[in-house]
Amino acid sequence: MAKTEKTWSLMEIDQAQGAKKGTAFLAFKQLKDSFDEGRDFYYLSSSQDSREIEQLRSAGRIYETTVNAILLTEGGYQSILDYLEG
C-alpha cells in the first residue's frame, strides 16, 4: 500500500456522513465490481496484514470488531460518497 496516500476506512466514512455502522460497507459491496484493488481501495487481510490492522484499530480508524479492513483511496472514497448522496 502506498504509505503516503490518504485513505479512508469504512468507519471514517460512516462517521463523516453521520450514517449508522455498515452504511459505507453496504455501498462498497454495491460498487465493488467497478472498483480496482490497489487503485480504488486496499484490502487488508487479518492473516497477512494483522500489524497494520491493529495500528488502524489503535488509532480509532476502524471498528473494534473489524477482522479484515478495507481502506478507500481518494477515487474510491469519492465513488462511495456519490453513491450515498445519489
C-alpha positions in Angstrom: 0.0 0.0 0.0 1.3 3.5 -0.8 2.1 4.7 2.7 1.8 8.4 1.7 -1.6 8.1 0.1 -4.5 9.4 2.1 -7.0 6.7 2.7 -10.4 6.4 4.4 -11.8 3.5 6.4 -15.4 2.5 6.1 -15.9 3.6 9.7 -14.5 7.0 8.9 -16.9 7.4 6.0 -19.8 6.3 8.2 -18.9 8.8 10.8 -18.3 11.7 8.3 -21.7 11.0 6.8 -23.4 10.7 10.2 -24.5 7.2 9.0 -25.1 4.1 11.0 -22.4 1.4 11.2 -22.3 -0.6 8.0 -23.6 2.0 5.6 -20.3 2.6 3.8 -19.7 -1.2 3.7 -23.0 -1.8 2.0 -22.2 1.0 -0.5 -18.8 -0.6 -1.1 -20.4 -4.0 -1.7 -22.7 -2.4 -4.3 -19.8 -0.7 -6.1 -17.1 -3.4 -5.6 -17.3 -4.8 -9.2 -16.5 -1.3 -10.6 -13.5 -0.8 -8.2 -9.9 -1.9 -8.9 -8.0 -3.1 -5.8 -4.8 -1.0 -5.5 -6.4 1.9 -7.3 -9.8 2.5 -5.6 -9.2 0.5 -2.4 -6.8 -1.6 -0.4 -7.9 -4.9 1.2 -6.1 -5.8 4.4 -6.3 -9.4 5.4 -6.1 -10.4 9.0 -3.8 -13.3 8.2 -1.3 -11.1 6.2 -1.8 -7.6 7.5 -2.5 -8.1 11.2 0.0 -5.5 12.3 -1.4 -2.7 10.1 -5.0 -3.7 11.1 -4.1 -3.4 14.7 -2.5 0.0 14.1 -5.7 1.2 12.5 -7.7 -0.2 15.4 -5.4 1.5 17.9 -5.7 4.8 16.0 -9.5 4.6 16.2 -9.8 4.4 12.4 -11.7 1.0 12.2 -14.4 -0.6 14.2 -13.2 -2.7 17.2 -14.9 -5.8 15.6 -13.2 -5.4 12.2 -11.4 -8.5 11.1 -10.3 -7.7 7.6 -10.0 -4.0 6.7 -10.9 -2.0 3.6 -9.2 1.4 3.0 -10.6 3.6 0.2 -8.3 5.8 -1.9 -9.5 9.3 -3.0 -11.2 7.8 -6.0 -12.9 5.0 -4.1 -13.9 7.4 -1.4 -15.5 9.8 -3.9 -17.4 7.0 -5.5 -18.8 5.9 -2.1 -19.8 9.5 -1.4 -21.5 9.8 -4.8 -23.4 6.6 -4.2 -24.5 7.6 -0.7 -25.6 11.1 -1.9 -27.3 9.8 -5.1 
